[in-house]
Amino acid sequence: QQIYLHRCLQHVKQNVKCATAKRDKEAGARKLQNGELTQMYVDWVEFSAWLPDDQEFSAFWSHILRRTQRNERATDFNEPRWANYLREHILNDIGPLTRATWQCGLVAVLLGFTTFAPNKIERSHRTLRGLLNPGYRGTVLLTS
């Protein structure tokens, strides 16, 4: 049985950056042979975190993992060790869909977790209320 820790997006991106330079214990080679791809994978993690639902997230990462592992077309990366690392440490592809604990989309969050958006919105409102004069009721003035 696997236990998935809920990691924030910032730490997952840092994990991806660090792991690209580490060597695979069995093979002794770098997990990601082409270091120029590092920023691209970090950007893909950032982009995909905000995809609104599981199907889009899964389709996106299934495509990326196929391109990462294969060497059939000129646009494939031929990085099977890196694809395995992503499957084992960054993504959760147990089951019909590829998912991750760092997904932030409104309908893409794993059961038992929540997005951090409501906390951020509430904190912003509290900050704004603290800047306003006491008793301010929020009247909107319309001018032409």
The first five atom37 places (N, CA, C, CB, O) and aatype in JSON, in Angstrom:
{
  "aatype": [5, 5, 9, 18, 10, 8, 1, 4, 10, 5, 8, 19, 11, 5, 2, 19, 11, 4, 0, 16, 0, 11, 1, 3, 11, 6, 0, 7, 0, 1, 11, 10, 5, 2, 7, 6, 10, 16, 5, 12, 18, 19, 3, 17, 19, 6, 13, 15, 0, 17, 10, 14, 3, 3, 5, 6, 13, 15, 0, 13, 17, 15, 8, 9, 10, 1, 1, 16, 5, 1, 2, 6, 1, 0, 16, 3, 13, 2, 6, 14, 1, 17, 0, 2, 18, 10, 1, 6, 8, 9, 10, 2, 3, 9, 7, 14, 10, 16, 1, 0, 16, 17, 5, 4, 7, 10, 19, 0, 19, 10, 10, 7, 13, 16, 16, 13, 0, 14, 2, 11, 9, 6, 1, 15, 8, 1, 16, 10, 1, 7, 10, 10, 2, 14, 7, 18, 1, 7, 16, 19, 10, 10, 16, 15],
  "atom_mask": [
    [1, 1, 1, 1, 1],
    [1, 1, 1, 1, 1],
    [1, 1, 1, 1, 1],
    [1, 1, 1, 1, 1],
    [1, 1, 1, 1, 1],
    [1, 1, 1, 1, 1],
    [1, 1, 1, 1, 1],
    [1, 1, 1, 1, 1],
    [1, 1, 1, 1, 1],
    [1, 1, 1, 1, 1],
    [1, 1, 1, 1, 1],
    [1, 1, 1, 1, 1],
    [1, 1, 1, 1, 1],
    [1, 1, 1, 1, 1],
    [1, 1, 1, 1, 1],
    [1, 1, 1, 1, 1],
    [1, 1, 1, 1, 1],
    [1, 1, 1, 1, 1],
    [1, 1, 1, 1, 1],
    [1, 1, 1, 1, 1],
    [1, 1, 1, 1, 1],
    [1, 1, 1, 1, 1],
    [1, 1, 1, 1, 1],
    [1, 1, 1, 1, 1],
    [1, 1, 1, 1, 1],
    [1, 1, 1, 1, 1],
    [1, 1, 1, 1, 1],
    [1, 1, 1, 0, 1],
    [1, 1, 1, 1, 1],
    [1, 1, 1, 1, 1],
    [1, 1, 1, 1, 1],
    [1, 1, 1, 1, 1],
    [1, 1, 1, 1, 1],
    [1, 1, 1, 1, 1],
    [1, 1, 1, 0, 1],
    [1, 1, 1, 1, 1],
    [1, 1, 1, 1, 1],
    [1, 1, 1, 1, 1],
    [1, 1, 1, 1, 1],
    [1, 1, 1, 1, 1],
    [1, 1, 1, 1, 1],
    [1, 1, 1, 1, 1],
    [1, 1, 1, 1, 1],
    [1, 1, 1, 1, 1],
    [1, 1, 1, 1, 1],
    [1, 1, 1, 1, 1],
    [1, 1, 1, 1, 1],
    [1, 1, 1, 1, 1],
    [1, 1, 1, 1, 1],
    [1, 1, 1, 1, 1],
    [1, 1, 1, 1, 1],
    [1, 1, 1, 1, 1],
    [1, 1, 1, 1, 1],
    [1, 1, 1, 1, 1],
    [1, 1, 1, 1, 1],
    [1, 1, 1, 1, 1],
    [1, 1, 1, 1, 1],
    [1, 1, 1, 1, 1],
    [1, 1, 1, 1, 1],
    [1, 1, 1, 1, 1],
    [1, 1, 1, 1, 1],
    [1, 1, 1, 1, 1],
    [1, 1, 1, 1, 1],
    [1, 1, 1, 1, 1],
    [1, 1, 1, 1, 1],
    [1, 1, 1, 1, 1],
    [1, 1, 1, 1, 1],
    [1, 1, 1, 1, 1],
    [1, 1, 1, 1, 1],
    [1, 1, 1, 1, 1],
    [1, 1, 1, 1, 1],
    [1, 1, 1, 1, 1],
    [1, 1, 1, 1, 1],
    [1, 1, 1, 1, 1],
    [1, 1, 1, 1, 1],
    [1, 1, 1, 1, 1],
    [1, 1, 1, 1, 1],
    [1, 1, 1, 1, 1],
    [1, 1, 1, 1, 1],
    [1, 1, 1, 1, 1],
    [1, 1, 1, 1, 1],
    [1, 1, 1, 1, 1],
    [1, 1, 1, 1, 1],
    [1, 1, 1, 1, 1],
    [1, 1, 1, 1, 1],
    [1, 1, 1, 1, 1],
    [1, 1, 1, 1, 1],
    [1, 1, 1, 1, 1],
    [1, 1, 1, 1, 1],
    [1, 1, 1, 1, 1],
    [1, 1, 1, 1, 1],
    [1, 1, 1, 1, 1],
    [1, 1, 1, 1, 1],
    [1, 1, 1, 1, 1],
    [1, 1, 1, 0, 1],
    [1, 1, 1, 1, 1],
    [1, 1, 1, 1, 1],
    [1, 1, 1, 1, 1],
    [1, 1, 1, 1, 1],
    [1, 1, 1, 1, 1],
    [1, 1, 1, 1, 1],
    [1, 1, 1, 1, 1],
    [1, 1, 1, 1, 1],
    [1, 1, 1, 1, 1],
    [1, 1, 1, 0, 1],
    [1, 1, 1, 1, 1],
    [1, 1, 1, 1, 1],
    [1, 1, 1, 1, 1],
    [1, 1, 1, 1, 1],
    [1, 1, 1, 1, 1],
    [1, 1, 1, 1, 1],
    [1, 1, 1, 0, 1],
    [1, 1, 1, 1, 1],
    [1, 1, 1, 1, 1],
    [1, 1, 1, 1, 1],
    [1, 1, 1, 1, 1],
    [1, 1, 1, 1, 1],
    [1, 1, 1, 1, 1],
    [1, 1, 1, 1, 1],
    [1, 1, 1, 1, 1],
    [1, 1, 1, 1, 1],
    [1, 1, 1, 1, 1],
    [1, 1, 1, 1, 1],
    [1, 1, 1, 1, 1],
    [1, 1, 1, 1, 1],
    [1, 1, 1, 1, 1],
    [1, 1, 1, 1, 1],
    [1, 1, 1, 1, 1],
    [1, 1, 1, 1, 1],
    [1, 1, 1, 0, 1],
    [1, 1, 1, 1, 1],
    [1, 1, 1, 1, 1],
    [1, 1, 1, 1, 1],
    [1, 1, 1, 1, 1],
    [1, 1, 1, 0, 1],
    [1, 1, 1, 1, 1],
    [1, 1, 1, 1, 1],
    [1, 1, 1, 0, 1],
    [1, 1, 1, 1, 1],
    [1, 1, 1, 1, 1],
    [1, 1, 1, 1, 1],
    [1, 1, 1, 1, 1],
    [1, 1, 1, 1, 1],
    [1, 1, 1, 1, 1]
  ],
  "atom_positions": [
    [[0.84, -1.18, 0.0], [0.0, 0.0, 0.0], [0.89, 1.24, 0.0], [-0.96, 0.0, 1.22], [1.85, 1.33, 0.76]],
    [[0.54, 2.2, -0.86], [1.31, 3.43, -0.93], [0.62, 4.52, -0.14], [1.49, 3.87, -2.39], [-0.61, 4.58, -0.08]],
    [[1.41, 5.37, 0.46], [0.9, 6.54, 1.17], [1.34, 7.76, 0.38], [1.41, 6.6, 2.66], [2.52, 7.94, 0.09]],
    [[0.37, 8.61, 0.02], [0.67, 9.81, -0.75], [0.62, 11.01, 0.16], [-0.3, 9.97, -1.94], [-0.41, 11.3, 0.77]],
    [[1.73, 11.71, 0.25], [1.77, 12.94, 1.02], [1.26, 14.07, 0.14], [3.2, 13.24, 1.55], [1.56, 14.12, -1.05]],
    [[0.5, 14.96, 0.72], [-0.01, 16.11, -0.03], [1.09, 17.16, -0.05], [-1.34, 16.67, 0.61], [1.3, 17.86, 0.94]],
    [[1.76, 17.28, -1.17], [2.87, 18.22, -1.31], [2.38, 19.45, -2.05], [4.06, 17.57, -2.05], [1.55, 19.36, -2.95]],
    [[2.9, 20.59, -1.66], [2.52, 21.81, -2.36], [3.25, 21.87, -3.7], [2.83, 23.06, -1.49], [4.29, 21.24, -3.9]],
    [[2.69, 22.64, -4.6], [3.21, 22.75, -5.95], [4.65, 23.24, -5.96], [2.34, 23.68, -6.78], [5.47, 22.76, -6.75]],
    [[4.97, 24.18, -5.11], [6.33, 24.74, -5.04], [7.34, 23.63, -4.74], [6.41, 25.84, -3.97], [8.4, 23.58, -5.38]],
    [[7.04, 22.75, -3.79], [7.97, 21.68, -3.44], [8.07, 20.62, -4.53], [7.55, 21.04, -2.14], [9.14, 20.06, -4.76]],
    [[6.97, 20.35, -5.2], [7.01, 19.38, -6.3], [7.9, 19.9, -7.42], [5.58, 19.09, -6.83], [8.69, 19.15, -7.98]],
    [[7.77, 21.18, -7.75], [8.63, 21.75, -8.8], [10.1, 21.68, -8.38], [8.22, 23.23, -9.09], [10.96, 21.4, -9.21]],
    [[10.39, 21.93, -7.11], [11.76, 21.84, -6.6], [12.26, 20.4, -6.68], [11.84, 22.36, -5.16], [13.41, 20.16, -7.04]],
    [[11.38, 19.44, -6.34], [11.75, 18.03, -6.43], [12.11, 17.66, -7.87], [10.61, 17.13, -5.92], [13.09, 16.95, -8.1]],
    [[11.33, 18.14, -8.82], [11.6, 17.85, -10.23], [12.95, 18.42, -10.64], [10.47, 18.42, -11.13], [13.74, 17.74, -11.29]],
    [[13.21, 19.67, -10.27], [14.5, 20.29, -10.62], [15.67, 19.51, -10.04], [14.54, 21.74, -10.11], [16.65, 19.25, -10.74]],
    [[15.58, 19.14, -8.77], [16.68, 18.42, -8.13], [16.86, 17.02, -8.71], [16.43, 18.32, -6.62], [17.99, 16.56, -8.89]],
    [[15.77, 16.35, -8.99], [15.84, 14.97, -9.47], [16.43, 14.86, -10.87], [14.46, 14.34, -9.46], [16.98, 13.81, -11.22]],
    [[16.33, 15.9, -11.67], [16.86, 15.81, -13.03], [18.37, 15.6, -13.05], [16.5, 17.07, -13.82], [18.9, 14.99, -13.98]],
    [[19.06, 16.09, -12.04], [20.51, 15.97, -12.0], [20.99, 14.73, -11.24], [21.11, 17.21, -11.38], [22.15, 14.35, -11.33]],
    [[20.08, 14.1, -10.48], [20.49, 12.93, -9.68], [20.68, 11.71, -10.56], [19.44, 12.63, -8.59], [20.1, 11.6, -11.64]],
    [[21.51, 10.81, -10.07], [21.8, 9.59, -10.8], [20.89, 8.46, -10.34], [23.27, 9.2, -10.63], [20.56, 8.33, -9.16]],
    [[20.5, 7.65, -11.3], [19.69, 6.47, -11.02], [20.55, 5.46, -10.28], [19.1, 5.86, -12.34], [21.68, 5.19, -10.7]],
    [[20.04, 4.88, -9.18], [20.84, 3.96, -8.37], [21.22, 2.7, -9.12], [20.1, 3.59, -7.11], [22.34, 2.21, -8.98]],
    [[20.3, 2.14, -9.91], [20.59, 0.91, -10.63], [21.53, 1.14, -11.82], [19.31, 0.27, -11.11], [22.52, 0.42, -11.98]],
    [[21.23, 2.13, -12.63], [21.99, 2.34, -13.87], [23.21, 3.23, -13.66], [21.09, 2.96, -14.92], [24.17, 3.13, -14.43]],
    [[23.2, 4.08, -12.67], [24.32, 4.99, -12.45], [24.3, 6.21, -13.35], [0.0, 0.0, 0.0], [25.15, 7.09, -13.21]],
    [[23.34, 6.28, -14.26], [23.23, 7.42, -15.17], [22.24, 8.44, -14.61], [22.79, 6.96, -16.59], [21.44, 8.13, -13.73]],
    [[22.32, 9.65, -15.14], [21.37, 10.68, -14.71], [19.95, 10.26, -15.05], [21.69, 12.04, -15.36], [19.71, 9.62, -16.07]],
    [[19.01, 10.62, -14.18], [17.61, 10.28, -14.44], [17.1, 10.96, -15.7], [16.73, 10.67, -13.26], [16.35, 10.36, -16.47]],
    [[17.52, 12.19, -15.92], [17.15, 12.92, -17.13], [18.44, 13.22, -17.89], [16.36, 14.25, -16.8], [19.22, 14.09, -17.5]],
    [[18.66, 12.49, -18.97], [19.92, 12.62, -19.73], [20.07, 14.0, -20.35], [19.99, 11.56, -20.81], [21.15, 14.59, -20.34]],
    [[18.97, 14.53, -20.9], [19.01, 15.83, -21.57], [18.6, 16.91, -20.56], [18.07, 15.86, -22.83], [17.41, 17.16, -20.36]],
    [[19.58, 17.54, -19.95], [19.32, 18.55, -18.93], [18.58, 19.77, -19.45], [0.0, 0.0, 0.0], [18.0, 20.52, -18.66]],
    [[18.59, 19.98, -20.76], [17.87, 21.11, -21.34], [16.37, 20.97, -21.18], [18.22, 21.26, -22.81], [15.64, 21.96, -21.31]],
    [[15.89, 19.77, -20.91], [14.45, 19.53, -20.74], [13.95, 19.86, -19.33], [14.13, 18.08, -21.06], [12.74, 19.88, -19.1]],
    [[14.84, 20.12, -18.41], [14.45, 20.35, -17.01], [13.39, 21.42, -16.87], [15.67, 20.72, -16.18], [12.34, 21.18, -16.28]],
    [[13.64, 22.6, -17.39], [12.69, 23.7, -17.24], [11.36, 23.39, -17.92], [13.28, 24.99, -17.82], [10.31, 23.83, -17.45]],
    [[11.4, 22.65, -19.01], [10.17, 22.29, -19.7], [9.3, 21.42, -18.79], [10.49, 21.55, -21.02], [8.08, 21.62, -18.72]],
    [[9.9, 20.46, -18.09], [9.12, 19.61, -17.18], [8.59, 20.4, -16.0], [9.98, 18.45, -16.68], [7.46, 20.17, -15.55]],
    [[9.37, 21.32, -15.49], [8.91, 22.18, -14.39], [7.72, 23.01, -14.86], [10.05, 23.1, -13.88], [6.73, 23.16, -14.13]],
    [[7.81, 23.56, -16.07], [6.7, 24.34, -16.62], [5.46, 23.48, -16.83], [7.11, 24.98, -17.96], [4.34, 23.94, -16.59]],
    [[5.65, 22.24, -17.26], [4.51, 21.34, -17.45], [3.84, 21.01, -16.12], [4.95, 20.05, -18.14], [2.61, 20.91, -16.05]],
    [[4.63, 20.84, -15.07], [4.05, 20.6, -13.74], [3.21, 21.82, -13.33], [5.17, 20.32, -12.67], [2.08, 21.67, -12.87]],
    [[3.77, 23.01, -13.49], [3.06, 24.25, -13.14], [1.77, 24.38, -13.94], [3.95, 25.49, -13.39], [0.71, 24.64, -13.38]],
    [[1.85, 24.18, -15.25], [0.69, 24.32, -16.11], [-0.39, 23.3, -15.75], [1.09, 24.17, -17.58], [-1.56, 23.65, -15.59]],
    [[0.01, 22.04, -15.63], [-0.97, 20.97, -15.42], [-1.62, 21.02, -14.05], [-0.31, 19.63, -15.62], [-2.72, 20.49, -13.87]],
    [[-0.97, 21.62, -13.08], [-1.56, 21.7, -11.73], [-2.9, 22.4, -11.75], [-0.6, 22.41, -10.77], [-3.77, 22.11, -10.92]],
    [[-3.08, 23.33, -12.67], [-4.29, 24.15, -12.7], [-5.33, 23.67, -13.71], [-3.93, 25.58, -13.0], [-6.35, 24.33, -13.9]],
    [[-5.08, 22.54, -14.35], [-6.09, 22.0, -15.26], [-7.35, 21.67, -14.46], [-5.57, 20.72, -16.01], [-7.25, 21.13, -13.35]],
    [[-8.53, 22.0, -14.98], [-9.74, 21.97, -14.16], [-10.25, 20.59, -13.75], [-10.8, 22.65, -14.87], [-10.95, 20.48, -12.74]],
    [[-9.93, 19.54, -14.49], [-10.49, 18.25, -14.06], [-9.51, 17.1, -14.3], [-11.8, 17.97, -14.8], [-8.5, 17.26, -14.99]],
    [[-9.83, 15.97, -13.73], [-8.96, 14.8, -13.78], [-8.73, 14.29, -15.2], [-9.53, 13.69, -12.95], [-7.63, 13.84, -15.52]],
    [[-9.75, 14.35, -16.05], [-9.6, 13.83, -17.4], [-8.57, 14.63, -18.2], [-10.95, 13.85, -18.12], [-7.74, 14.05, -18.9]],
    [[-8.62, 15.96, -18.09], [-7.64, 16.79, -18.79], [-6.24, 16.56, -18.24], [-8.01, 18.28, -18.67], [-5.28, 16.44, -19.01]],
    [[-6.12, 16.5, -16.92], [-4.83, 16.26, -16.29], [-4.26, 14.93, -16.75], [-4.97, 16.29, -14.75], [-3.09, 14.84, -17.12]],
    [[-5.08, 13.89, -16.72], [-4.65, 12.56, -17.1], [-4.26, 12.5, -18.58], [-5.74, 11.54, -16.8], [-3.24, 11.89, -18.92]],
    [[-5.04, 13.11, -19.44], [-4.72, 13.12, -20.87], [-3.4, 13.84, -21.13], [-5.86, 13.79, -21.67], [-2.57, 13.37, -21.91]],
    [[-3.21, 14.96, -20.46], [-1.98, 15.74, -20.62], [-0.76, 14.9, -20.21], [-2.04, 17.04, -19.77], [0.19, 14.78, -20.98]],
    [[-0.8, 14.33, -19.0], [0.36, 13.59, -18.51], [0.55, 12.25, -19.2], [0.24, 13.38, -17.03], [1.69, 11.79, -19.34]],
    [[-0.51, 11.61, -19.65], [-0.36, 10.37, -20.41], [0.41, 10.64, -21.69], [-1.74, 9.74, -20.74], [1.29, 9.87, -22.08]],
    [[0.08, 11.75, -22.35], [0.78, 12.15, -23.57], [2.25, 12.47, -23.27], [0.09, 13.38, -24.22], [3.15, 12.02, -23.99]],
    [[2.5, 13.24, -22.22], [3.87, 13.61, -21.86], [4.69, 12.37, -21.51], [3.87, 14.6, -20.66], [5.84, 12.24, -21.93]],
    [[4.11, 11.46, -20.74], [4.83, 10.25, -20.36], [5.15, 9.37, -21.57], [4.02, 9.45, -19.34], [6.23, 8.79, -21.65]],
    [[4.21, 9.27, -22.51], [4.48, 8.51, -23.74], [5.64, 9.14, -24.51], [3.22, 8.46, -24.63], [6.56, 8.43, -24.94]],
    [[5.6, 10.45, -24.69], [6.68, 11.14, -25.42], [8.0, 11.03, -24.69], [6.33, 12.63, -25.64], [9.06, 10.93, -25.31]],
    [[7.96, 11.04, -23.36], [9.18, 10.96, -22.57], [9.82, 9.59, -22.71], [8.89, 11.25, -21.1], [11.04, 9.49, -22.82]],
    [[9.04, 8.55, -22.69], [9.56, 7.19, -22.7], [9.96, 6.7, -24.09], [8.54, 6.26, -22.12], [10.93, 5.96, -24.21]],
    [[9.25, 7.1, -25.1], [9.46, 6.56, -26.45], [10.58, 7.25, -27.22], [8.19, 6.67, -27.24], [11.09, 8.31, -26.84]],
    [[10.94, 6.58, -28.33], [11.92, 7.14, -29.26], [11.49, 6.81, -30.68], [13.35, 6.59, -28.97], [12.32, 6.48, -31.52]],
    [[10.19, 6.91, -30.96], [9.66, 6.53, -32.27], [9.61, 7.7, -33.24], [8.29, 5.94, -32.12], [9.74, 7.52, -34.45]],
    [[9.4, 8.9, -32.72], [9.3, 10.1, -33.56], [10.4, 11.09, -33.19], [7.9, 10.77, -33.42], [11.05, 10.97, -32.16]],
    [[10.57, 12.06, -34.06], [11.59, 13.07, -33.8], [11.25, 13.93, -32.58], [11.77, 13.97, -35.02], [12.14, 14.51, -31.96]],
    [[9.96, 14.0, -32.23], [9.55, 14.82, -31.08], [9.53, 14.04, -29.77], [8.18, 15.4, -31.33], [9.21, 14.62, -28.73]],
    [[9.86, 12.74, -29.79], [9.95, 11.96, -28.55], [11.28, 12.23, -27.87], [9.8, 10.44, -28.85], [12.24, 12.66, -28.5]],
    [[11.33, 11.98, -26.56], [12.51, 12.34, -25.77], [13.44, 11.18, -25.45], [12.08, 12.98, -24.5], [14.6, 11.4, -25.13]],
    [[12.95, 9.93, -25.52], [13.76, 8.76, -25.2], [14.41, 8.88, -23.82], [14.84, 8.56, -26.27], [15.63, 8.76, -23.68]],
    [[13.6, 9.11, -22.82], [14.06, 9.25, -21.43], [13.26, 8.29, -20.53], [13.9, 10.73, -20.94], [12.5, 8.75, -19.68]],
    [[13.42, 6.97, -20.69], [12.62, 6.03, -19.92], [12.85, 6.1, -18.41], [12.9, 4.64, -20.38], [11.91, 5.92, -17.64]],
    [[14.09, 6.37, -17.97], [14.35, 6.5, -16.51], [13.57, 7.68, -15.94], [15.87, 6.67, -16.24], [13.04, 7.6, -14.83]],
    [[13.52, 8.77, -16.7], [12.81, 9.95, -16.23], [11.3, 9.69, -16.18], [13.13, 11.15, -17.14], [10.63, 10.13, -15.25]],
    [[10.77, 8.99, -17.17], [9.35, 8.65, -17.17], [9.02, 7.79, -15.95], [8.97, 7.91, -18.47], [7.98, 7.99, -15.31]],
    [[9.89, 6.83, -15.62], [9.66, 6.0, -14.44], [9.71, 6.82, -13.16], [10.7, 4.88, -14.38], [8.9, 6.6, -12.26]],
    [[10.65, 7.76, -13.08], [10.72, 8.63, -11.9], [9.42, 9.42, -11.74], [11.93, 9.59, -12.01], [8.86, 9.51, -10.65]],
    [[8.95, 10.0, -12.84], [7.71, 10.78, -12.77], [6.55, 9.91, -12.29], [7.39, 11.41, -14.14], [5.75, 10.34, -11.46]],
    [[6.44, 8.7, -12.82], [5.35, 7.79, -12.43], [5.45, 7.4, -10.95], [5.38, 6.53, -13.3], [4.43, 7.33, -10.27]],
    [[6.65, 7.15, -10.48], [6.83, 6.64, -9.12], [6.82, 7.73, -8.05], [8.11, 5.89, -9.03], [6.39, 7.47, -6.92]],
    [[7.27, 8.94, -8.38], [7.47, 9.95, -7.34], [6.66, 11.24, -7.5], [8.89, 10.31, -7.29], [6.41, 11.93, -6.51]],
    [[6.24, 11.55, -8.7], [5.55, 12.82, -8.93], [4.07, 12.61, -9.23], [6.22, 13.56, -10.09], [3.23, 13.38, -8.77]],
    [[3.75, 11.59, -9.99], [2.37, 11.32, -10.4], [1.83, 10.07, -9.72], [2.29, 11.17, -11.93], [2.58, 9.28, -9.15]],
    [[0.54, 9.91, -9.8], [-0.13, 8.7, -9.3], [-0.91, 8.12, -10.47], [-1.07, 9.02, -8.06], [-1.98, 8.61, -10.81]],
    [[-0.36, 7.08, -11.09], [-1.08, 6.49, -12.22], [-1.62, 5.11, -11.89], [-0.17, 6.4, -13.44], [-1.76, 4.26, -12.77]],
    [[-1.93, 4.89, -10.62], [-2.61, 3.68, -10.19], [-4.09, 3.9, -10.44], [-2.3, 3.33, -8.68], [-4.68, 4.83, -9.88]],
    [[-4.68, 3.08, -11.25], [-6.08, 3.28, -11.6], [-6.22, 3.76, -13.03], [0.0, 0.0, 0.0], [-5.24, 3.82, -13.77]],
    [[-7.44, 4.1, -13.4], [-7.69, 4.46, -14.8], [-7.14, 5.83, -15.21], [-9.15, 4.43, -15.07], [-6.9, 6.06, -16.4]],
    [[-6.93, 6.73, -14.26], [-6.47, 8.09, -14.58], [-5.14, 8.39, -13.91], [-7.51, 9.13, -14.17], [-4.86, 7.89, -12.82]],
    [[-4.34, 9.2, -14.56], [-3.12, 9.71, -13.95], [-3.52, 10.94, -13.13], [-2.03, 10.07, -15.03], [-4.16, 11.86, -13.64]],
    [[-3.13, 10.94, -11.86], [-3.48, 12.05, -10.97], [-2.24, 12.44, -10.17], [-4.66, 11.66, -10.02], [-1.18, 11.83, -10.31]],
    [[-2.39, 13.46, -9.34], [-1.3, 13.89, -8.46], [-1.89, 14.61, -7.26], [-0.3, 14.82, -9.22], [-2.97, 15.21, -7.34]],
    [[-1.19, 14.54, -6.14], [-1.69, 15.2, -4.93], [-1.51, 16.72, -5.0], [-0.97, 14.66, -3.71], [-2.08, 17.44, -4.19]],
    [[-0.72, 17.2, -5.95], [-0.48, 18.64, -6.06], [-1.4, 19.3, -7.08], [0.97, 18.89, -6.45], [-1.22, 20.48, -7.4]],
    [[-2.38, 18.57, -7.6], [-3.35, 19.18, -8.51], [-4.13, 20.25, -7.76], [-4.32, 18.11, -9.09], [-4.47, 20.08, -6.59]],
    [[-4.42, 21.34, -8.43], [-5.12, 22.47, -7.81], [-6.43, 22.82, -8.48], [-4.23, 23.66, -7.79], [-7.16, 23.67, -7.98]],
    [[-6.75, 22.21, -9.61], [-7.99, 22.5, -10.32], [-9.19, 22.22, -9.43], [0.0, 0.0, 0.0], [-9.15, 21.34, -8.58]],
    [[-10.26, 22.98, -9.63], [-11.4, 22.89, -8.71], [-12.03, 21.51, -8.66], [-12.43, 23.88, -9.1], [-12.46, 21.1, -7.58]],
    [[-12.12, 20.79, -9.76], [-12.7, 19.45, -9.72], [-11.63, 18.37, -9.84], [-13.73, 19.28, -10.82], [-11.95, 17.21, -10.09]],
    [[-10.38, 18.74, -9.66], [-9.29, 17.78, -9.85], [-8.6, 17.4, -8.55], [-8.29, 18.34, -10.8], [-7.55, 16.76, -8.59]],
    [[-9.14, 17.77, -7.43], [-8.48, 17.53, -6.16], [-8.87, 16.15, -5.63], [-8.85, 18.63, -5.14], [-10.04, 15.77, -5.66]],
    [[-7.88, 15.41, -5.15], [-8.13, 14.08, -4.6], [-9.08, 14.15, -3.41], [-6.82, 13.42, -4.19], [-9.1, 15.14, -2.68]],
    [[-9.85, 13.09, -3.23], [-10.77, 13.03, -2.1], [-9.99, 13.18, -0.79], [-11.56, 11.71, -2.11], [-8.91, 12.61, -0.63]],
    [[-10.56, 13.94, 0.12], [-9.9, 14.17, 1.4], [-8.98, 15.37, 1.42], [0.0, 0.0, 0.0], [-8.45, 15.72, 2.47]],
    [[-8.79, 16.01, 0.27], [-7.93, 17.19, 0.18], [-8.75, 18.35, -0.35], [-6.7, 16.93, -0.73], [-9.88, 18.17, -0.82]],
    [[-8.21, 19.52, -0.28], [-8.88, 20.7, -0.81], [-7.83, 21.58, -1.49], [-9.62, 21.47, 0.31], [-6.64, 21.44, -1.25]],
    [[-8.3, 22.48, -2.33], [-7.37, 23.44, -2.92], [-7.05, 24.49, -1.86], [-7.96, 24.11, -4.21], [-7.76, 24.61, -0.86]],
    [[-6.01, 25.23, -2.08], [-5.66, 26.29, -1.16], [-6.3, 27.61, -1.55], [-4.16, 26.45, -1.09], [-6.09, 28.62, -0.89]],
    [[-7.08, 27.61, -2.62], [-7.72, 28.84, -3.1], [-8.62, 29.48, -2.06], [-8.52, 28.54, -4.35], [-8.51, 30.69, -1.85]],
    [[-9.52, 28.74, -1.37], [-10.38, 29.4, -0.38], [-9.59, 30.07, 0.73], [-11.34, 28.4, 0.22], [-9.96, 31.15, 1.19]],
    [[-8.49, 29.45, 1.18], [-7.65, 30.06, 2.22], [-7.04, 31.36, 1.72], [-6.55, 29.08, 2.65], [-7.0, 32.34, 2.46]],
    [[-6.57, 31.36, 0.49], [-5.94, 32.55, -0.08], [-6.95, 33.68, -0.24], [-5.3, 32.23, -1.44], [-6.65, 34.83, 0.05]],
    [[-8.15, 33.34, -0.7], [-9.2, 34.36, -0.88], [-9.59, 34.96, 0.46], [-10.44, 33.75, -1.57], [-9.7, 36.18, 0.59]],
    [[-9.79, 34.11, 1.46], [-10.17, 34.6, 2.79], [-9.07, 35.47, 3.38], [-10.48, 33.42, 3.73], [-9.36, 36.5, 4.0]],
    [[-7.82, 35.08, 3.21], [-6.71, 35.88, 3.72], [-6.66, 37.24, 3.03], [-5.37, 35.13, 3.53], [-6.4, 38.25, 3.68]],
    [[-6.89, 37.27, 1.74], [-6.91, 38.55, 1.0], [-8.03, 39.45, 1.51], [-7.08, 38.3, -0.51], [-7.83, 40.65, 1.68]],
    [[-9.22, 38.88, 1.76], [-10.34, 39.67, 2.28], [-10.01, 40.23, 3.65], [-11.62, 38.83, 2.34], [-10.31, 41.39, 3.94]],
    [[-9.4, 39.41, 4.51], [-9.02, 39.89, 5.85], [-8.02, 41.03, 5.76], [-8.44, 38.75, 6.68], [-8.11, 42.0, 6.51]],
    [[-7.07, 40.91, 4.84], [-6.08, 41.97, 4.67], [-6.75, 43.26, 4.21], [-4.99, 41.54, 3.66], [-6.45, 44.33, 4.74]],
    [[-7.65, 43.17, 3.23], [-8.37, 44.36, 2.76], [-9.2, 44.99, 3.87], [-9.27, 44.0, 1.57], [-9.2, 46.22, 4.03]],
    [[-9.9, 44.16, 4.64], [-10.71, 44.7, 5.74], [-9.83, 45.41, 6.76], [-11.5, 43.59, 6.43], [-10.25, 46.41, 7.34]],
    [[-8.63, 44.91, 6.97], [-7.72, 45.55, 7.92], [-7.22, 46.89, 7.44], [0.0, 0.0, 0.0], [-6.86, 47.74, 8.25]],
    [[-7.2, 47.12, 6.13], [-6.74, 48.39, 5.56], [-7.84, 49.46, 5.56], [-6.24, 48.16, 4.16], [-7.54, 50.65, 5.47]],
    [[-9.1, 49.03, 5.64], [-10.22, 49.97, 5.58], [-10.52, 50.56, 6.96], [-11.46, 49.28, 5.02], [-10.18, 49.98, 7.99]],
    [[-11.16, 51.71, 6.95], [-11.58, 52.33, 8.21], [-12.6, 51.44, 8.92], [-12.16, 53.74, 7.96], [-13.43, 50.82, 8.26]],
    [[-12.57, 51.38, 10.26], [-13.57, 50.59, 10.98], [-14.98, 51.08, 10.63], [-13.33, 50.67, 12.51], [-15.22, 52.28, 10.51]],
    [[-15.89, 50.15, 10.48], [-17.28, 50.51, 10.17], [-17.56, 50.65, 8.69], [0.0, 0.0, 0.0], [-18.71, 50.9, 8.32]],
    [[-16.57, 50.52, 7.82], [-16.78, 50.65, 6.39], [-17.71, 49.54, 5.92], [-15.43, 50.58, 5.62], [-17.5, 48.37, 6.25]],
    [[-18.75, 49.9, 5.16], [-19.75, 48.94, 4.73], [-19.61, 48.54, 3.26], [-21.11, 49.51, 4.96], [-20.4, 47.72, 2.8]],
    [[-18.69, 49.04, 2.54], [-18.47, 48.61, 1.16], [-19.41, 49.21, 0.16], [0.0, 0.0, 0.0], [-19.81, 48.53, -0.79]],
    [[-19.79, 50.46, 0.32], [-20.68, 51.1, -0.63], [-19.92, 51.35, -1.93], [-21.25, 52.43, -0.06], [-18.78, 51.82, -1.92]],
    [[-20.57, 51.04, -3.04], [-19.98, 51.26, -4.36], [-20.57, 52.53, -4.94], [-20.22, 50.04, -5.3], [-21.79, 52.69, -4.99]],
    [[-19.71, 53.43, -5.39], [-20.17, 54.66, -6.03], [-20.02, 54.51, -7.53], [-19.38, 55.89, -5.52], [-18.95, 54.17, -8.02]],
    [[-21.1, 54.76, -8.25], [-21.05, 54.71, -9.71], [-20.93, 56.12, -10.24], [-22.31, 54.01, -10.28], [-21.7, 57.0, -9.88]],
    [[-19.96, 56.31, -11.1], [-19.8, 57.63, -11.71], [-19.81, 57.45, -13.22], [-18.47, 58.34, -11.24], [-19.46, 56.39, -13.75]],
    [[-20.22, 58.49, -13.89], [-20.24, 58.38, -15.35], [-19.15, 59.21, -15.95], [-21.58, 58.8, -15.92], [-19.01, 59.25, -17.18]]
  ]
}
